[in-house]
Amino acid sequence: MTAGSADVYYDPYDVDINADPYPVYRRLREEAPLYYNDTYDFYALSRFDDVERCLLDAQSFISGRGGILELIKADIEMPSGVLIFEDPPVHTIHRRLLSRAFTARRVAELEDKIRMFCTRSLDPLVGAGGFDFIADIGAQMPMRTISMLLGIPEADQEAVRDHVDATLRTEAGRPMKVSADHFVTGEMFAEYIDWRAGHPSDDLMTELLQAEFEDETGTVRRLTRQELLTYVNVVAGAGNETTTRLIGWAGKVLADHPDQRRKLVEDPGLLPNAIEELLRYEPPAPHVGRYVARGFDLGGRTVPPGAALLLLVGSANRDERHFPDGDRFDVHRQVGQHLAFGHGIHFCMGAALARLEGRVALEEILARFPEWEVDTANARLSPTSTVRGWETLPVLAP
């Protein structure tokens, strides 16, 4: 059942739709810009202007009930420290604490380390005839980078990444299972935090341990131990998952568009813009959820307070009202404002880091492998309802 059309159907858990959602997105934009799914009881917006308007209105469309459909429907209380699922004033306070780790200067200082992580992963693959964009680089460099920022020992980094990844996995075609303690899984970081308390260093854990702030009650204090555990767990997940998917999509999209890849090989100066076009064309997070605190009307239809709303970023980023010929990938496109990192007060704090990681990774890949084709028989999309990307993307490289 839909609002706006009798037969267009969208289901975020449908494996076939997820494999290529863009034909459905196009139909939603044209036939059902305000869509209702009665199976899972949610509304969805698909046009750029509508999605952007909701992202900017944090009072009417709130994050504090969760930014994922399953969390909103579960109606659970978010623990303190889940920054991406908080509303002002708590969100403002917690975001300010973390923002010091992601200033433009501090991110720029990471470039040499990021390049070293890429080199370490890619050099042994030269001459091997191929590699996996996920296993060999996408799941390696972002993990090393965020772990370095947090202060996680190298020997434990893969275990941390695998633990965080596991919390996002779903059964194919089914919603993610959530519970009240879904995000209170930071106990695996307890040993690091406790050790850092007595052995401060130049890392994010130390900064968070030592930071004093005025909370929403006016009390000057430090983060509680549980807040720290939750905070670190969220940052570790955000720093791993989406950048891994960005690198995977770079491998797939550039294999599908060898003419565009050739332009990047010939002119690496196009890479920063190519990353923006990749983010627009295949955003790692194709939709974001909001709880409707204030009902609204669109096209003569009403969405009531208390509803769950999906903002279809993947559709908005290809809306031809905003991006002419939006289904075409073009590294020369003047992208402007896309919504892959969100917008408004919840704009992704790690956006500059993700852009840097994506650019450096592509520079190093293209320098060694100017051509490749995807081994489609062995490529698999990741089973998750929160991000969209490749679980494995093996390529053949001459």
C-alpha positions as CSV (number, residue, x, y, z in Angstrom):
1,M,0.0,0.0,0.0
2,T,1.3,3.5,-0.9
3,A,0.6,7.1,-0.6
4,G,0.6,8.7,-4.1
5,S,0.4,5.6,-6.3
6,A,-1.5,2.3,-6.4
7,D,1.4,0.1,-7.6
8,V,4.8,1.5,-6.9
9,Y,6.4,-0.5,-4.1
10,Y,9.5,0.2,-1.9
11,D,10.8,-2.1,0.8
12,P,14.2,-1.3,2.3
13,Y,14.7,-5.0,3.2
14,D,13.9,-6.4,-0.2
15,V,17.1,-8.0,-1.6
16,D,16.1,-7.5,-5.2
17,I,15.3,-3.8,-4.7
18,N,18.5,-3.3,-2.8
19,A,20.6,-4.8,-5.6
20,D,19.6,-1.8,-7.7
21,P,17.2,0.6,-6.0
22,Y,17.4,3.4,-8.6
23,P,14.5,2.4,-10.8
24,V,12.3,2.2,-7.8
25,Y,13.6,5.5,-6.5
26,R,12.8,7.1,-9.9
27,R,9.2,5.8,-9.7
28,L,8.9,7.1,-6.1
29,R,10.0,10.6,-7.1
30,E,7.6,10.7,-10.0
31,E,4.6,8.8,-8.7
32,A,4.7,8.7,-4.9
33,P,7.0,11.5,-3.5
34,L,5.3,10.8,-0.2
35,Y,5.1,7.1,0.1
36,Y,3.6,4.9,2.8
37,N,4.5,1.2,3.4
38,D,1.8,-0.5,5.5
39,T,3.8,-3.7,6.0
40,Y,6.5,-1.9,8.1
41,D,4.4,1.2,8.9
42,F,6.7,3.9,7.6
43,Y,6.6,6.9,5.3
44,A,9.3,7.8,2.8
45,L,10.4,10.9,1.0
46,S,12.4,10.6,-2.2
47,R,12.8,14.1,-3.8
48,F,15.9,16.2,-3.0
49,D,14.1,19.3,-1.8
50,D,11.8,17.3,0.6
51,V,14.7,15.2,2.0
52,E,16.9,18.3,2.5
53,R,14.0,20.2,4.2
54,C,13.6,17.4,6.7
55,L,17.3,17.1,7.4
56,L,17.4,20.8,8.2
57,D,14.4,20.8,10.5
58,A,15.7,19.0,13.6
59,Q,12.8,20.1,15.7
60,S,10.1,18.5,13.5
61,F,12.1,15.4,12.5
62,I,14.1,14.2,15.4
63,S,17.0,11.8,15.8
64,G,16.6,11.0,19.5
65,R,14.4,8.0,18.8
66,G,17.1,6.6,16.4
67,G,18.1,7.3,12.8
68,I,17.4,3.7,11.7
69,L,13.9,2.5,10.9
70,E,14.2,-0.6,13.2
71,L,15.3,1.6,16.1
72,I,12.5,4.1,15.7
73,K,9.9,1.3,15.5
74,A,11.4,-0.4,18.6
75,D,10.7,2.7,20.7
76,I,13.8,2.3,23.0
77,E,15.6,4.9,24.9
78,M,18.9,5.8,23.4
79,P,21.9,5.6,25.8
80,S,23.8,8.8,26.4
81,G,26.7,9.1,24.0
82,V,25.1,7.8,20.8
83,L,25.8,11.1,19.2
84,I,24.1,10.4,15.9
85,F,20.9,9.5,17.6
86,E,20.6,12.5,19.9
87,D,18.7,15.8,19.9
88,P,19.7,19.2,21.2
89,P,20.8,20.2,23.8
90,V,22.6,16.9,24.5
91,H,23.6,16.4,20.9
92,T,25.1,19.9,20.8
93,I,27.2,19.3,23.9
94,H,28.4,15.8,22.8
95,R,29.1,17.0,19.2
96,R,31.2,19.9,20.5
97,L,33.3,17.5,22.6
98,L,34.1,15.3,19.6
99,S,34.5,18.0,17.0
100,R,38.0,18.8,18.2
101,A,39.3,15.5,16.9
102,F,38.0,16.3,13.3
103,T,39.1,19.9,12.7
104,A,40.4,20.5,9.1
105,R,44.0,20.9,10.4
106,R,44.0,17.6,12.4
107,V,42.4,15.7,9.5
108,A,45.0,17.1,7.0
109,E,47.8,16.0,9.3
110,L,46.6,12.4,8.9
111,E,47.3,12.2,5.1
112,D,50.8,10.7,5.4
113,K,49.6,8.0,7.8
114,I,46.6,7.2,5.6
115,R,48.9,6.9,2.6
116,M,51.2,4.6,4.5
117,F,48.3,2.3,5.4
118,C,47.3,2.2,1.7
119,T,50.8,1.4,0.6
120,R,51.1,-1.3,3.2
121,S,47.9,-2.9,1.9
122,L,48.5,-2.4,-1.9
123,D,52.2,-3.0,-2.5
124,P,52.1,-6.8,-1.9
125,L,49.2,-7.1,-4.4
126,V,51.1,-5.6,-7.4
127,G,51.6,-8.4,-10.1
128,A,49.1,-10.7,-8.4
129,G,46.5,-10.4,-11.1
130,G,43.8,-8.9,-8.9
131,F,42.7,-8.1,-5.4
132,D,39.6,-7.5,-3.3
133,F,38.5,-3.8,-2.9
134,I,37.0,-4.7,0.5
135,A,39.2,-7.3,2.1
136,D,42.5,-5.9,0.8
137,I,42.0,-2.1,1.2
138,G,38.4,-1.1,2.1
139,A,38.3,-3.1,5.3
140,Q,42.0,-2.3,6.2
141,M,42.9,1.4,5.8
142,P,39.7,3.0,7.5
143,M,40.1,0.5,10.3
144,R,43.8,1.4,10.8
145,T,43.0,5.2,10.6
146,I,40.1,5.3,13.1
147,S,41.9,2.9,15.5
148,M,45.0,5.2,15.4
149,L,42.8,8.2,16.3
150,L,41.1,6.3,19.1
151,G,44.3,4.7,20.4
152,I,43.4,1.1,19.9
153,P,46.5,-1.2,19.7
154,E,47.2,-2.6,16.2
155,A,47.0,-6.2,17.4
156,D,43.3,-5.6,18.4
157,Q,42.1,-3.5,15.5
158,E,40.7,-6.3,13.3
159,A,38.7,-7.7,16.3
160,V,37.3,-4.3,17.0
161,R,36.3,-3.8,13.3
162,D,34.7,-7.3,13.1
163,H,32.8,-6.7,16.4
164,V,31.3,-3.4,15.1
165,D,30.5,-4.8,11.7
166,A,28.6,-7.7,13.3
167,T,26.2,-5.2,15.1
168,L,25.0,-3.9,11.7
169,R,24.4,-7.3,9.9
170,T,21.0,-8.6,9.1
171,E,19.4,-11.7,7.7
172,A,18.7,-11.2,4.0
173,G,15.3,-9.7,3.5
174,R,14.7,-9.1,7.2
175,P,14.9,-6.0,9.5
176,M,17.8,-5.7,11.9
177,K,17.1,-7.1,15.3
178,V,17.5,-4.4,18.0
179,S,17.1,-4.2,21.8
180,A,17.5,-1.7,24.5
181,D,21.2,-2.6,24.9
182,H,21.9,-2.5,21.1
183,F,24.4,0.3,21.4
184,V,25.7,-0.4,24.9
185,T,28.2,-2.8,23.5
186,G,31.3,-0.8,24.3
187,E,32.6,-3.1,27.0
188,M,35.2,-4.4,24.5
189,F,36.8,-0.9,24.8
190,A,36.8,-0.9,28.6
191,E,40.3,-2.2,29.0
192,Y,41.7,0.4,26.7
193,I,39.8,3.2,28.5
194,D,40.9,2.0,31.9
195,W,44.5,1.8,30.8
196,R,44.4,5.2,29.1
197,A,43.1,6.7,32.4
198,G,46.5,6.1,33.9
199,H,48.6,6.4,30.8
200,P,47.4,9.4,28.8
201,S,48.5,9.8,25.2
202,D,47.9,11.9,22.1
203,D,44.6,10.1,21.0
204,L,40.9,10.6,21.1
205,M,40.3,8.3,24.1
206,T,42.6,10.5,26.2
207,E,40.9,13.7,25.1
208,L,37.5,12.3,26.0
209,L,38.7,11.0,29.3
210,Q,40.1,14.4,30.2
211,A,37.4,16.7,28.7
212,E,35.4,18.8,31.1
213,F,32.1,20.2,29.9
214,E,28.8,21.7,31.1
215,D,26.0,19.2,30.6
216,E,22.3,19.9,29.9
217,T,21.6,20.4,33.6
218,G,24.3,23.1,34.0
219,T,26.7,20.7,35.8
220,V,30.4,20.9,34.9
221,R,31.7,17.3,34.7
222,R,33.5,14.7,32.7
223,L,32.0,11.9,30.7
224,T,30.9,8.9,32.7
225,R,32.6,5.6,32.0
226,Q,29.5,4.3,30.3
227,E,29.2,7.4,28.2
228,L,32.8,6.9,27.1
229,L,32.2,3.3,26.2
230,T,29.2,4.2,24.1
231,Y,30.9,7.1,22.5
232,V,34.0,5.1,21.5
233,N,31.8,2.3,20.2
234,V,29.8,4.7,18.0
235,V,32.9,6.4,16.6
236,A,34.6,3.1,15.9
237,G,31.6,2.0,13.9
238,A,31.1,5.2,12.0
239,G,34.8,5.4,11.1
240,N,34.9,1.9,9.7
241,E,31.7,1.0,7.9
242,T,30.8,3.9,5.6
243,T,34.3,4.6,4.3
244,T,34.7,0.9,3.6
245,R,31.6,1.1,1.5
246,L,32.8,4.3,-0.3
247,I,36.0,2.5,-1.4
248,G,34.0,-0.5,-2.5
249,W,31.7,1.6,-4.6
250,A,34.7,3.3,-6.2
251,G,35.9,-0.1,-7.4
252,K,32.5,-1.0,-8.8
253,V,31.5,2.3,-10.4
254,L,34.9,2.9,-12.0
255,A,34.9,-0.6,-13.4
256,D,31.5,0.1,-14.9
257,H,32.8,3.4,-16.3
258,P,36.3,2.7,-17.7
259,D,36.2,6.0,-19.7
260,Q,35.8,7.9,-16.4
261,R,38.5,5.9,-14.7
262,R,40.8,6.7,-17.6
263,K,40.3,10.4,-17.0
264,L,41.3,10.0,-13.4
265,V,44.5,8.1,-14.3
266,E,45.4,10.8,-16.8
267,D,44.5,13.7,-14.4
268,P,44.6,12.8,-10.7
269,G,43.6,16.4,-10.0
270,L,40.1,15.3,-10.8
271,L,40.0,12.9,-7.8
272,P,38.5,15.2,-5.1
273,N,35.6,16.0,-7.4
274,A,35.3,12.3,-8.4
275,I,34.9,11.4,-4.7
276,E,32.0,13.9,-4.5
277,E,30.4,12.4,-7.6
278,L,30.9,8.8,-6.2
279,L,29.2,9.9,-2.9
280,R,26.3,11.4,-4.9
281,Y,26.0,8.5,-7.2
282,E,26.3,5.6,-4.7
283,P,26.0,7.0,-1.1
284,P,27.1,4.4,1.4
285,A,24.1,5.3,3.6
286,P,21.1,5.4,1.1
287,H,18.5,6.3,3.6
288,V,18.2,7.9,7.1
289,G,15.4,7.6,9.5
290,R,13.6,10.3,11.5
291,Y,10.8,10.3,14.1
292,V,8.1,12.8,13.1
293,A,7.6,15.0,16.1
294,R,5.4,17.4,14.3
295,G,3.0,16.2,11.6
296,F,3.1,17.7,8.1
297,D,1.3,17.8,4.8
298,L,2.7,17.1,1.4
299,G,0.8,17.0,-1.8
300,G,-2.6,17.0,0.0
301,R,-1.6,14.0,2.3
302,T,-0.8,14.1,6.0
303,V,1.9,12.4,7.9
304,P,0.9,12.3,11.6
305,P,3.1,13.0,14.7
306,G,4.7,9.8,15.9
307,A,5.3,8.3,12.4
308,A,8.5,6.8,11.3
309,L,10.0,8.5,8.2
310,L,12.7,7.4,5.9
311,L,14.6,10.1,4.0
312,L,15.8,8.4,0.8
313,V,19.2,10.0,0.3
314,G,20.1,7.7,-2.5
315,S,17.0,8.9,-4.4
316,A,17.5,12.5,-3.5
317,N,21.1,12.4,-4.8
318,R,19.8,11.4,-8.3
319,D,16.8,13.7,-8.4
320,E,16.9,15.4,-11.8
321,R,15.2,18.4,-10.4
322,H,18.5,19.1,-8.6
323,F,21.1,17.0,-10.6
324,P,20.4,17.1,-14.3
325,D,20.8,13.6,-15.8
326,G,21.2,12.3,-12.3
327,D,21.6,8.7,-13.2
328,R,24.8,9.5,-15.2
329,F,28.2,9.2,-13.5
330,D,30.5,12.0,-14.5
331,V,33.8,12.9,-12.8
332,H,33.5,16.4,-14.3
333,R,30.1,17.1,-12.9
334,Q,29.8,20.2,-10.7
335,V,28.2,18.3,-7.9
336,G,27.6,21.1,-5.4
337,Q,25.4,20.1,-2.4
338,H,24.7,16.4,-2.2
339,L,23.2,14.6,0.9
340,A,25.5,11.6,1.3
341,F,26.8,13.1,4.6
342,G,23.5,14.4,5.6
343,H,22.7,18.1,6.2
344,G,22.1,20.5,9.1
345,I,23.0,19.8,12.7
346,H,23.7,16.1,12.0
347,F,26.0,16.6,9.1
348,C,28.6,13.9,9.3
349,M,31.4,15.1,11.6
350,G,33.9,12.7,9.8
351,A,33.1,14.0,6.3
352,A,36.5,15.6,5.8
353,L,38.2,12.4,7.0
354,A,36.1,10.2,4.7
355,R,36.9,12.5,1.8
356,L,40.6,12.3,2.5
357,E,40.6,8.6,2.9
358,G,38.7,8.1,-0.3
359,R,41.0,10.4,-2.3
360,V,44.2,8.9,-1.0
361,A,42.9,5.3,-1.5
362,L,42.0,6.0,-5.1
363,E,45.3,7.8,-5.8
364,E,47.2,4.8,-4.5
365,I,45.0,2.2,-6.3
366,L,45.1,4.0,-9.7
367,A,48.8,4.5,-9.5
368,R,49.3,0.7,-9.3
369,F,46.2,-0.6,-11.0
370,P,45.0,1.7,-13.8
371,E,42.6,-0.9,-15.1
372,W,40.5,-3.6,-13.5
373,E,37.2,-5.5,-14.0
374,V,34.9,-6.9,-11.3
375,D,34.8,-10.6,-10.8
376,T,31.0,-10.4,-10.7
377,A,30.5,-14.2,-10.0
378,N,32.2,-13.7,-6.6
379,A,31.1,-10.2,-5.7
380,R,28.5,-9.9,-2.9
381,L,26.6,-7.0,-1.4
382,S,26.7,-6.7,2.3
383,P,23.6,-7.9,4.3
384,T,22.7,-4.8,6.2
385,S,19.7,-2.4,6.2
386,T,21.7,0.6,7.4
387,V,24.4,1.0,4.8
388,R,24.6,-0.3,1.2
389,G,27.8,-1.6,-0.3
390,W,30.0,-4.6,-1.0
391,E,30.8,-7.4,1.4
392,T,33.4,-8.6,-1.1
393,L,34.4,-7.0,-4.4
394,P,37.2,-9.1,-6.1
395,V,38.6,-7.6,-9.3
396,L,40.9,-8.8,-12.0
397,A,43.8,-6.4,-12.7
398,P,46.2,-7.0,-15.6
